[in-house]
Structures are given as structure tokens and as C-alpha cells.
Amino acid sequence: ATNITAAKIDAKLILQNGTVIEDLINVDAFSRFEPLTYSFTRSTNFDDGAWRHRGTLIVNVPAGKPFIEFVDLTATSTRSGSNTTCDAYIVVKRNGNSSSVSAGELFGEARSQNGAGTVSDSRNVMRRISGASTVRYDIWTWNTLQTSPNQTGSVTVRCNSGIWVFT
């Protein structure tokens, strides 16, 4: 066309040589990322003695829009000597609560016990909810390290996860 005026353009995306002109588009209009992270390392004696709630992420999902869940969990335990007890355990629950690890659906878990090295769990799931909704994610850990004299150990748990929501 030889003469285009602004009132005559009706397009969803503005392209220049086949590429979206990023300066004109708000990236958040396409999607957003909600991180779910936690990290813990200990090499001195301690005992959680119970499940500990470590964090919550609540994600609002627009009606009928997809979202992708990424979970990446790692648990590492190392020890020297057979008298060392070490347990690294991390779980992510979906739609539970912060008062009980039993509540909700298990989405991911990683457990390394008594110096077994590194155990990982990762998965990606794409979901769609018919109506607008919120999805809750909770991180829980149970970590123990008890060493005898002249023995060493360590436990590490890590959650490097998140949710992509399309708007």
C-alpha cells in the first residue's frame, strides 16, 4: 500500500520483516512466571524432628487459560562413618495448606537418606482449569544430621520450580 493511516490499521500484532516489534508489546500481556524456590544446607548437627513448612506460592489462573507447572527438586546427603545419620527430604504439595504435610496432592519429592548422594525429581505439567481459580503450592522439608565425634555429614535440599501462566 502507498498510504496507510493509523485509523486504518487493525492488527493483533505489529510485525516488522516477520518479527514482532517488542518495543510495542508488554511481555506480561502474553504470560507471567511465578517462582517457587527454597534452598537449605547444613553440615553441623541438628534435627528438625518433624515436617517443616518452608514456603507457599498462590497462583491466580485466568478462566480457561493454560498454565505450566515446573518442579525441580534436589536432595543430597553425604556422610563419613556408619554412626552418622543424615536425611534430606523435600516435597512440593499442590492445593494443600501450611498446617499439615498430609494435605494436598503430592506434586514432587526428593529424598536422600544416610549418605546416599543426590536424588532429584523434576517434571513439567501443562494444565487448564475451566473457571478462574487459584492454585496453591507448598514446600515442606524434613532434614536431620547427627554425627558422632570425628565423623562428618551434610544435607542439602533445593526447590527451583515455578509456574508459567498464560494470560
Backbone as a printed PyTorch tensor [residue, N CA C, xyz], in Angstrom:
tensor([[[  0.8550,  -1.1830,   0.0000],
         [  0.0000,   0.0000,   0.0000],
         [  0.8890,   1.2300,   0.0000]],

        [[  0.3870,   2.2850,  -0.6470],
         [  1.1840,   3.5020,  -0.7100],
         [  0.8280,   4.4780,   0.3950]],

        [[ -0.3690,   4.3830,   0.9820],
         [ -0.7700,   5.3440,   2.0010],
         [ -1.5420,   4.6180,   3.1030]],

        [[ -0.9110,   4.4180,   4.2640],
         [ -1.5670,   3.7600,   5.3930],
         [ -1.6850,   4.7770,   6.5160]],

        [[ -2.8770,   4.8950,   7.0700],
         [ -3.0680,   5.7910,   8.2090],
         [ -3.3790,   4.9600,   9.4480]],

        [[ -3.1160,   5.5130,  10.6180],
         [ -3.2900,   4.7870,  11.8680],
         [ -4.7260,   4.3020,  12.0420]],

        [[ -5.6950,   5.0530,  11.6040],
         [ -7.0900,   4.6580,  11.7710],
         [ -7.4490,   3.4450,  10.9100]],

        [[ -6.6360,   3.1230,   9.9380],
         [ -6.9180,   2.0220,   9.0220],
         [ -6.2350,   0.7150,   9.4390]],

        [[ -5.3650,   0.7470,  10.4610],
         [ -4.6450,  -0.4620,  10.8800],
         [ -5.4210,  -1.1380,  12.0030]],

        [[ -5.7050,  -2.4160,  11.8150],
         [ -6.3740,  -3.2070,  12.8550],
         [ -5.6630,  -4.5460,  12.9060]],

        [[ -4.7190,  -4.6760,  13.8210],
         [ -3.9320,  -5.9020,  13.8990],
         [ -3.7140,  -6.2880,  15.3550]],

        [[ -3.5960,  -7.5860,  15.5970],
         [ -3.3090,  -8.0900,  16.9430],
         [ -1.8250,  -7.9250,  17.2740]],

        [[ -0.9580,  -8.1230,  16.2960],
         [  0.4830,  -7.9960,  16.4810],
         [  1.0550,  -7.0890,  15.4140]],

        [[  2.0290,  -6.3220,  15.7760],
         [  2.7290,  -5.4860,  14.8060],
         [  4.0110,  -6.2180,  14.4240]],

        [[  4.1980,  -6.4590,  13.1400],
         [  5.3680,  -7.1730,  12.6540],
         [  6.2240,  -6.2550,  11.8010]],

        [[  7.5280,  -6.4900,  11.8750],
         [  8.4610,  -5.7980,  11.0100],
         [  9.3860,  -6.8610,  10.4420]],

        [[  9.3450,  -7.0720,   9.1450],
         [ 10.1290,  -8.1210,   8.4890],
         [  9.8820,  -9.4880,   9.1290]],

        [[  8.6360,  -9.7740,   9.4970],
         [  8.2780, -11.0700,  10.0430],
         [  8.5630, -11.2470,  11.5190]],

        [[  9.0390, -10.2010,  12.2220],
         [  9.3890, -10.2830,  13.6350],
         [  8.4960,  -9.3490,  14.4360]],

        [[  8.0370,  -9.8240,  15.6030],
         [  7.2260,  -8.9760,  16.4740],
         [  8.0820,  -7.8190,  16.9740]],

        [[  7.5440,  -6.6150,  16.8950],
         [  8.2510,  -5.4360,  17.4060],
         [  8.0360,  -5.4060,  18.9160]],

        [[  9.0790,  -5.7890,  19.6550],
         [  8.9530,  -5.9450,  21.0980],
         [  8.7170,  -4.6300,  21.8320]],

        [[  9.1880,  -3.5400,  21.2920],
         [  9.0250,  -2.2520,  21.9700],
         [  7.5550,  -1.8730,  22.1210]],

        [[  6.6930,  -2.4050,  21.2940],
         [  5.2860,  -2.0460,  21.3190],
         [  4.4310,  -3.0120,  22.1270]],

        [[  5.0460,  -4.0870,  22.6320],
         [  4.2690,  -5.1350,  23.2790],
         [  4.7230,  -5.3180,  24.7180]],

        [[  3.7710,  -5.3830,  25.6040],
         [  4.0440,  -5.6820,  27.0090],
         [  4.1640,  -7.1910,  27.1410]],

        [[  5.3590,  -7.6900,  27.5270],
         [  5.5820,  -9.1300,  27.6310],
         [  4.5840,  -9.7610,  28.5910]],

        [[  4.2040,  -9.0440,  29.6530],
         [  3.2620,  -9.5860,  30.6250],
         [  1.8730,  -9.8060,  30.0340]],

        [[  1.6010,  -9.2210,  28.8610],
         [  0.3170,  -9.4540,  28.2270],
         [  0.2180, -10.8930,  27.7110]],

        [[  1.3610, -11.5360,  27.4690],
         [  1.3770, -12.9100,  26.9890],
         [  1.3660, -13.9090,  28.1400]],

        [[  2.2310, -13.7140,  29.1260],
         [  2.3360, -14.6800,  30.2130],
         [  3.1160, -14.0840,  31.3680]],

        [[  3.1110, -14.8220,  32.4930],
         [  3.9160, -14.4150,  33.6430],
         [  4.4690, -15.6620,  34.3040]],

        [[  5.6140, -15.5130,  34.9450],
         [  6.2580, -16.6190,  35.6420],
         [  6.2120, -16.3520,  37.1290]],

        [[  5.7640, -17.3420,  37.9040],
         [  5.6880, -17.2510,  39.3620],
         [  6.7060, -18.2370,  39.9310]],

        [[  7.8020, -17.7590,  40.5520],
         [  8.8230, -18.6800,  41.0590],
         [  8.4320, -19.3310,  42.3820]],

        [[  8.8730, -20.5680,  42.5520],
         [  8.6890, -21.3300,  43.7820],
         [ 10.0690, -21.8910,  44.1360]],

        [[ 10.7670, -21.2340,  45.0750],
         [ 12.1500, -21.6140,  45.3540],
         [ 12.4080, -21.7400,  46.8500]],

        [[ 13.3700, -22.5950,  47.1800],
         [ 13.8320, -22.7630,  48.5560],
         [ 15.1590, -23.5100,  48.4990]],

        [[ 16.0790, -23.1520,  49.3990],
         [ 17.3630, -23.8340,  49.4570],
         [ 17.8370, -23.8890,  50.9030]],

        [[ 18.4010, -25.0350,  51.3080],
         [ 18.8720, -25.2310,  52.6740],
         [ 20.0640, -26.1850,  52.6470]],

        [[ 21.1380, -25.8220,  53.3600],
         [ 22.3110, -26.6840,  53.5060],
         [ 22.7700, -26.6280,  54.9500]],

        [[ 23.1420, -27.7870,  55.4750],
         [ 23.6310, -27.8260,  56.8630],
         [ 24.6860, -28.9160,  56.9800]],

        [[ 25.7820, -28.5980,  57.6870],
         [ 26.8330, -29.5960,  57.9020],
         [ 27.1940, -29.7220,  59.3780]],

        [[ 26.3660, -29.1890,  60.2580],
         [ 26.5450, -29.3720,  61.6950],
         [ 25.3040, -30.0460,  62.2600]],

        [[ 25.4470, -30.6540,  63.4210],
         [ 24.3480, -31.4330,  63.9990],
         [ 23.0770, -30.6010,  64.1760]],

        [[ 21.9680, -31.1950,  63.8170],
         [ 20.6510, -30.6050,  64.0240],
         [ 19.6190, -31.6950,  63.7710]],

        [[ 18.4010, -31.4530,  64.1510],
         [ 17.3180, -32.4010,  63.8950],
         [ 16.0130, -31.6220,  63.8290]],

        [[ 15.4380, -31.5310,  62.6180],
         [ 14.1280, -30.8900,  62.5060],
         [ 13.1040, -31.6610,  63.3270]],

        [[ 13.2220, -32.9860,  63.3260],
         [ 12.3410, -33.8230,  64.1240],
         [ 10.9050, -33.8920,  63.6410]],

        [[ 10.5830, -33.1640,  62.6170],
         [  9.2200, -33.1520,  62.0920],
         [  9.2380, -32.4350,  60.7450]],

        [[  8.1310, -32.5200,  60.0330],
         [  7.9880, -31.7730,  58.7880],
         [  7.9320, -30.2840,  59.0970]],

        [[  8.6230, -29.4960,  58.2860],
         [  8.6320, -28.0360,  58.4200],
         [  8.1130, -27.4110,  57.1330]],

        [[  7.1630, -26.4980,  57.2830],
         [  6.6360, -25.7590,  56.1380],
         [  7.6380, -24.6690,  55.7870]],

        [[  8.0650, -24.6140,  54.5160],
         [  9.1270, -23.6860,  54.1020],
         [  8.6810, -22.5940,  53.1500]],

        [[  7.4520, -22.6540,  52.6550],
         [  7.0130, -21.5910,  51.7660],
         [  5.7530, -21.9500,  51.0170]],

        [[  5.0500, -20.9200,  50.5760],
         [  3.7930, -21.0760,  49.8460],
         [  3.8080, -20.1640,  48.6330]],

        [[  3.2690, -20.6550,  47.5340],
         [  3.0290, -19.8400,  46.3480],
         [  1.5720, -20.0310,  45.9700]],

        [[  0.8390, -18.9320,  45.8480],
         [ -0.5480, -18.9770,  45.3950],
         [ -0.6100, -18.2860,  44.0380]],

        [[ -1.0720, -19.0270,  43.0320],
         [ -1.0930, -18.5360,  41.6590],
         [ -2.5410, -18.3570,  41.2270]],

        [[ -2.8750, -17.1790,  40.7240],
         [ -4.2000, -16.9200,  40.1650],
         [ -4.1750, -17.2670,  38.6810]],

        [[ -5.0830, -18.1260,  38.2850],
         [ -5.1400, -18.6010,  36.9010],
         [ -6.3980, -18.0470,  36.2510]],

        [[ -6.2680, -17.2810,  35.1540],
         [ -7.4480, -16.7570,  34.4670],
         [ -8.3160, -17.8850,  33.9110]],

        [[ -9.6020, -17.6560,  33.8270],
         [-10.5630, -18.6630,  33.3520],
         [-10.1800, -19.1760,  31.9760]],

        [[-10.0870, -20.4830,  31.8550],
         [ -9.8480, -21.1210,  30.5750],
         [ -8.4420, -21.0080,  30.0280]],

        [[ -7.5280, -20.3970,  30.7640],
         [ -6.1650, -20.2220,  30.2740],
         [ -5.2780, -21.3470,  30.7860]],

        [[ -4.3270, -21.7760,  29.9780],
         [ -3.4310, -22.8450,  30.4280],
         [ -2.3480, -22.3080,  31.3530]],

        [[ -1.7780, -23.2050,  32.1170],
         [ -0.5910, -22.8840,  32.8930],
         [  0.3030, -24.1110,  32.9140]],

        [[  1.5890, -23.8730,  33.0170],
         [  2.5680, -24.9520,  33.0160],
         [  3.2780, -24.9550,  34.3530]],

        [[  3.2800, -26.1150,  35.0140],
         [  3.9440, -26.2770,  36.2960],
         [  5.3080, -26.9190,  36.0530]],

        [[  6.3520, -26.3100,  36.5890],
         [  7.6910, -26.8660,  36.5330],
         [  8.1200, -27.1620,  37.9610]],

        [[  8.4920, -28.3920,  38.2630],
         [  9.0360, -28.6860,  39.5770],
         [ 10.4090, -29.3190,  39.3730]],

        [[ 11.3750, -28.8260,  40.1300],
         [ 12.7460, -29.3250,  40.0840],
         [ 13.2420, -29.3670,  41.5160]],

        [[ 13.3300, -30.5720,  42.0830],
         [ 13.7230, -30.7550,  43.4770],
         [ 14.9980, -31.5870,  43.5430]],

        [[ 15.8580, -31.2460,  44.5070],
         [ 17.0820, -32.0000,  44.7320],
         [ 17.2770, -32.1850,  46.2240]],

        [[ 17.6500, -33.3950,  46.6160],
         [ 18.0090, -33.6930,  47.9980],
         [ 19.3560, -34.4020,  47.9760]],

        [[ 20.2950, -33.9270,  48.7920],
         [ 21.6340, -34.5020,  48.8370],
         [ 22.0210, -34.7790,  50.2750]],

        [[ 22.5160, -35.9730,  50.5340],
         [ 23.0590, -36.2880,  51.8600],
         [ 24.3960, -36.9930,  51.6830]],

        [[ 25.3690, -36.6120,  52.5030],
         [ 26.6870, -37.2480,  52.4910],
         [ 27.0920, -37.5180,  53.9300]],

        [[ 27.9080, -38.5440,  54.1290],
         [ 28.3670, -38.8370,  55.4770],
         [ 29.6790, -39.6010,  55.4320]],

        [[ 30.4110, -39.4700,  56.5330],
         [ 31.5880, -40.3020,  56.7450],
         [ 31.3150, -41.1190,  58.0030]],

        [[ 31.5210, -42.3930,  57.9350],
         [ 31.3030, -43.2490,  59.0940],
         [ 29.8820, -43.7380,  59.2010]],

        [[ 29.7070, -44.9060,  59.7640],
         [ 28.3870, -45.5140,  59.8460],
         [ 27.5610, -44.9880,  61.0130]],

        [[ 28.1610, -44.2140,  61.9030],
         [ 27.4120, -43.6850,  63.0470],
         [ 26.8050, -42.3160,  62.7650]],

        [[ 26.8370, -41.8960,  61.5230],
         [ 26.2650, -40.6140,  61.1420],
         [ 24.8860, -40.8410,  60.5240]],

        [[ 23.8970, -40.1100,  61.0150],
         [ 22.5480, -40.1720,  60.4550],
         [ 22.2840, -38.8850,  59.6910]],

        [[ 21.9290, -38.9860,  58.4280],
         [ 21.5900, -37.7820,  57.6700],
         [ 20.4350, -38.0920,  56.7310]],

        [[ 19.4680, -37.2120,  56.7350],
         [ 18.2590, -37.3810,  55.9330],
         [ 17.8780, -36.0380,  55.3340]],

        [[ 17.8540, -35.9530,  54.0240],
         [ 17.4530, -34.7470,  53.3060],
         [ 16.1810, -35.0710,  52.5360]],

        [[ 15.0970, -34.3830,  52.8540],
         [ 13.7960, -34.7230,  52.2690],
         [ 13.0400, -33.4260,  51.9750]],

        [[ 12.5650, -33.2840,  50.7440],
         [ 11.7990, -32.1060,  50.3390],
         [ 10.6280, -32.5520,  49.4690]],

        [[  9.4680, -31.9510,  49.6970],
         [  8.2830, -32.2490,  48.8900],
         [  7.5890, -30.9350,  48.5100]],

        [[  6.8900, -30.9690,  47.3880],
         [  6.0020, -29.8750,  46.9860],
         [  4.6060, -30.4660,  46.8770]],

        [[  3.6560, -29.8390,  47.5890],
         [  2.2600, -30.2720,  47.5680],
         [  1.4290, -29.2260,  46.8250]],

        [[  0.4200, -29.6940,  46.0890],
         [ -0.4820, -28.8030,  45.3690],
         [ -1.8260, -28.7860,  46.1080]],

        [[ -2.3510, -27.5770,  46.3060],
         [ -3.6620, -27.3490,  46.9240],
         [ -3.7790, -27.9600,  48.3180]],

        [[ -2.7200, -27.7870,  49.1010],
         [ -2.7280, -28.2080,  50.4990],
         [ -2.8780, -26.9990,  51.4080]],

        [[ -2.1440, -27.0140,  52.5140],
         [ -2.1350, -25.8790,  53.4270],
         [ -0.8230, -25.8720,  54.1870]],

        [[ -0.6310, -24.8700,  55.0430],
         [  0.6330, -24.7310,  55.7590],
         [  0.6170, -25.4050,  57.1220]],

        [[ -0.4720, -26.0910,  57.4710],
         [ -0.5410, -26.6980,  58.7960],
         [ -0.3260, -28.2090,  58.7860]],

        [[ -0.3710, -28.8600,  57.6100],
         [ -0.1890, -30.3120,  57.5760],
         [  0.4050, -30.7510,  56.2460]],

        [[  1.4980, -31.5030,  56.3200],
         [  2.1090, -32.0230,  55.1030],
         [  1.2170, -33.0780,  54.4470]],

        [[  0.2790, -33.6230,  55.1870],
         [ -0.6350, -34.6330,  54.6370],
         [ -1.6790, -34.0340,  53.6970]],

        [[ -1.9320, -32.7480,  53.8090],
         [ -2.9620, -32.1020,  52.9880],
         [ -2.4410, -31.8670,  51.5790]],

        [[ -3.3210, -31.9790,  50.6200],
         [ -2.9870, -31.6600,  49.2390],
         [ -2.4550, -32.8430,  48.4540]],

        [[ -2.1940, -32.5690,  47.1810],
         [ -1.7120, -33.5730,  46.2350],
         [ -0.1930, -33.4750,  46.1190]],

        [[  0.5000, -34.5940,  46.2110],
         [  1.9540, -34.6100,  46.0650],
         [  2.3020, -34.2880,  44.6210]],

        [[  3.0650, -33.2210,  44.4180],
         [  3.4670, -32.8340,  43.0700],
         [  4.8960, -33.2590,  42.7670]],

        [[  5.7520, -33.2560,  43.7820],
         [  7.1340, -33.6780,  43.5850],
         [  7.7950, -33.9530,  44.9110]],

        [[  8.7970, -34.8580,  44.9060],
         [  9.5340, -35.1430,  46.1290],
         [ 10.9230, -35.6510,  45.7930]],

        [[ 11.8630, -35.3750,  46.6850],
         [ 13.2210, -35.8930,  46.5620],
         [ 13.7150, -36.2100,  47.9660]],

        [[ 14.3010, -37.4170,  48.1320],
         [ 14.7870, -37.8220,  49.4500],
         [ 16.0950, -38.5820,  49.2980]],

        [[ 17.0880, -38.1430,  50.0440],
         [ 18.3680, -38.8320,  50.1190],
         [ 18.6060, -39.1610,  51.5810]],

        [[ 18.8570, -40.4320,  51.8650],
         [ 18.9470, -40.8630,  53.2610],
         [ 20.2820, -41.5400,  53.5310]],

        [[ 20.8900, -41.1580,  54.6640],
         [ 22.1210, -41.7740,  55.1640],
         [ 23.2510, -41.8230,  54.1470]],

        [[ 23.5380, -40.6500,  53.5750],
         [ 24.6920, -40.5260,  52.6950],
         [ 24.5170, -41.1380,  51.3290]],

        [[ 23.2970, -41.2560,  50.8740],
         [ 23.0210, -41.9090,  49.5870],
         [ 23.3710, -41.0370,  48.3840]],

        [[ 23.8420, -39.8190,  48.6170],
         [ 24.2050, -38.9510,  47.4990],
         [ 23.0660, -38.0380,  47.0970]],

        [[ 22.9620, -37.7630,  45.7930],
         [ 21.9790, -36.8050,  45.2930],
         [ 20.8020, -37.5260,  44.6380]],

        [[ 19.5980, -37.1220,  45.0370],
         [ 18.3680, -37.6350,  44.4440],
         [ 17.5920, -36.4330,  43.9220]],

        [[ 17.1090, -36.5240,  42.6920],
         [ 16.3800, -35.4080,  42.0850],
         [ 15.0160, -35.8550,  41.5990]],

        [[ 14.1100, -34.9050,  41.5150],
         [ 12.7860, -35.1400,  40.9490],
         [ 12.4310, -33.8990,  40.1490]],

        [[ 12.0790, -34.0870,  38.9030],
         [ 11.6420, -32.9420,  38.0940],
         [ 10.5540, -33.3980,  37.1490]],

        [[  9.6310, -32.4920,  36.8950],
         [  8.5400, -32.7760,  35.9590],
         [  7.9360, -31.4630,  35.4800]],

        [[  7.3090, -31.5260,  34.3360],
         [  6.5940, -30.3870,  33.7600],
         [  5.1850, -30.8620,  33.4160]],

        [[  4.1920, -30.1180,  33.8530],
         [  2.8050, -30.4930,  33.6060],
         [  2.0650, -29.2700,  33.0930]],

        [[  1.3500, -29.4220,  31.9680],
         [  0.5160, -28.3360,  31.4780],
         [ -0.9270, -28.6440,  31.8690]],

        [[ -1.5800, -27.6660,  32.4780],
         [ -2.9580, -27.8390,  32.9410],
         [ -3.8280, -26.7080,  32.4230]],

        [[ -5.1140, -26.9640,  32.4520],
         [ -6.0920, -25.9260,  32.1310],
         [ -7.2520, -26.1140,  33.1040]],

        [[ -7.6770, -25.0130,  33.7250],
         [ -8.8080, -25.0350,  34.6360],
         [ -9.9580, -24.3330,  33.9410]],

        [[-11.1500, -24.9140,  33.9820],
         [-12.2720, -24.3580,  33.2150],
         [-12.6820, -22.9790,  33.7090]],

        [[-12.7240, -22.7510,  35.0190],
         [-13.0850, -21.4380,  35.5450],
         [-11.8720, -20.7730,  36.1660]],

        [[-11.9540, -19.4710,  36.3680],
         [-10.8570, -18.7710,  37.0370],
         [-10.6530, -19.4060,  38.4030]],

        [[ -9.3980, -19.5650,  38.7960],
         [ -9.1340, -20.2590,  40.0380],
         [ -7.7810, -19.8450,  40.6050]],

        [[ -7.5320, -20.2910,  41.8050],
         [ -6.2070, -20.1480,  42.4020],
         [ -5.6650, -21.5480,  42.6680]],

        [[ -4.3660, -21.6890,  42.4960],
         [ -3.6890, -22.9460,  42.7610],
         [ -2.6190, -22.6520,  43.8010]],

        [[ -2.5710, -23.4760,  44.8370],
         [ -1.6350, -23.2700,  45.9410],
         [ -0.5450, -24.3400,  45.8830]],

        [[  0.7020, -23.9180,  46.1250],
         [  1.8470, -24.8250,  46.1810],
         [  2.5620, -24.5890,  47.5070]],

        [[  2.8860, -25.6750,  48.2060],
         [  3.5920, -25.5800,  49.4850],
         [  4.8530, -26.4290,  49.4480]],

        [[  5.9400, -25.8820,  50.0090],
         [  7.2130, -26.5930,  50.1260],
         [  7.3390, -27.0870,  51.5680]],

        [[  7.6710, -28.3820,  51.7230],
         [  7.8710, -28.9990,  53.0330],
         [  9.2190, -29.7160,  53.0480]],

        [[  9.8950, -29.6930,  54.2160],
         [ 11.1500, -30.4350,  54.3640],
         [ 11.1800, -31.1780,  55.6950]],

        [[ 11.9850, -32.2220,  55.7060],
         [ 12.3280, -32.9290,  56.9520],
         [ 13.8020, -33.2810,  56.8230]],

        [[ 14.6630, -32.6180,  57.6000],
         [ 16.0960, -32.7890,  57.4810],
         [ 16.7030, -33.1220,  58.8420]],

        [[ 17.6150, -34.0730,  58.8520],
         [ 18.2810, -34.4900,  60.0780],
         [ 19.7540, -34.7220,  59.7890]],

        [[ 20.6180, -34.3110,  60.7180],
         [ 22.0380, -34.6250,  60.6380],
         [ 22.5540, -34.8210,  62.0590]],

        [[ 22.9950, -36.0260,  62.3450],
         [ 23.5650, -36.3390,  63.6620],
         [ 24.8580, -37.0870,  63.4380]],

        [[ 25.9660, -36.4690,  63.8550],
         [ 27.2690, -37.0820,  63.6500],
         [ 27.8920, -37.4500,  64.9850]],

        [[ 28.6890, -38.5000,  64.9540],
         [ 29.4850, -38.8870,  66.1110],
         [ 30.8160, -38.1430,  66.0430]],

        [[ 31.5880, -38.1330,  67.1400],
         [ 32.8960, -37.4700,  67.1000],
         [ 33.7600, -38.0090,  65.9570]],

        [[ 34.4990, -37.1300,  65.3250],
         [ 35.4080, -37.4490,  64.2140],
         [ 34.6940, -37.9320,  62.9560]],

        [[ 33.4070, -37.7160,  62.8640],
         [ 32.6750, -38.0570,  61.6510],
         [ 31.9740, -36.8080,  61.1250]],

        [[ 31.7210, -36.7900,  59.8300],
         [ 31.1090, -35.6100,  59.2130],
         [ 29.9230, -36.0210,  58.3560]],

        [[ 29.1210, -35.0410,  58.0450],
         [ 27.9900, -35.2570,  57.1530],
         [ 27.4310, -33.9260,  56.7050]],

        [[ 26.5580, -33.9710,  55.7160],
         [ 25.8770, -32.7560,  55.2730],
         [ 24.5600, -33.1360,  54.6010]],

        [[ 23.6230, -32.2230,  54.6650],
         [ 22.3540, -32.3810,  53.9550],
         [ 22.0710, -31.0790,  53.2060]],

        [[ 21.5100, -31.2390,  52.0250],
         [ 21.1090, -30.0930,  51.2100],
         [ 19.7880, -30.4400,  50.5380]],

        [[ 18.8500, -29.5010,  50.5660],
         [ 17.6270, -29.6290,  49.7820],
         [ 17.4510, -28.3490,  48.9750]],

        [[ 16.8790, -28.5030,  47.7870],
         [ 16.6990, -27.3440,  46.9060],
         [ 15.4190, -27.5150,  46.1110]],

        [[ 14.6630, -26.4390,  46.0170],
         [ 13.4920, -26.3690,  45.1550],
         [ 13.7130, -25.2020,  44.1970]],

        [[ 13.7740, -25.5010,  42.9240],
         [ 13.9480, -24.4710,  41.9040],
         [ 12.8220, -24.6750,  40.8920]],

        [[ 11.6420, -24.2190,  41.2620],
         [ 10.4450, -24.5310,  40.4960],
         [  9.6810, -23.2540,  40.1520]],

        [[  8.5600, -23.4040,  39.4920],
         [  7.7350, -22.2450,  39.1790],
         [  6.5830, -22.5880,  38.2680]],

        [[  5.7640, -21.5890,  38.0320],
         [  4.5480, -21.7560,  37.2360],
         [  4.5070, -20.6710,  36.1550]],

        [[  4.2910, -21.0940,  34.8930],
         [  4.0340, -20.1670,  33.7920],
         [  2.5320, -20.0830,  33.5950]],

        [[  1.9880, -18.8930,  33.6730],
         [  0.5560, -18.6820,  33.4680],
         [  0.3740, -17.8600,  32.2000]],

        [[ -0.4760, -18.3300,  31.3140],
         [ -0.7700, -17.5950,  30.0860],
         [ -2.0010, -16.7310,  30.3160]],

        [[ -1.8860, -15.4620,  29.9520],
         [ -2.9670, -14.5230,  30.2080],
         [ -3.7510, -14.2030,  28.9530]]])
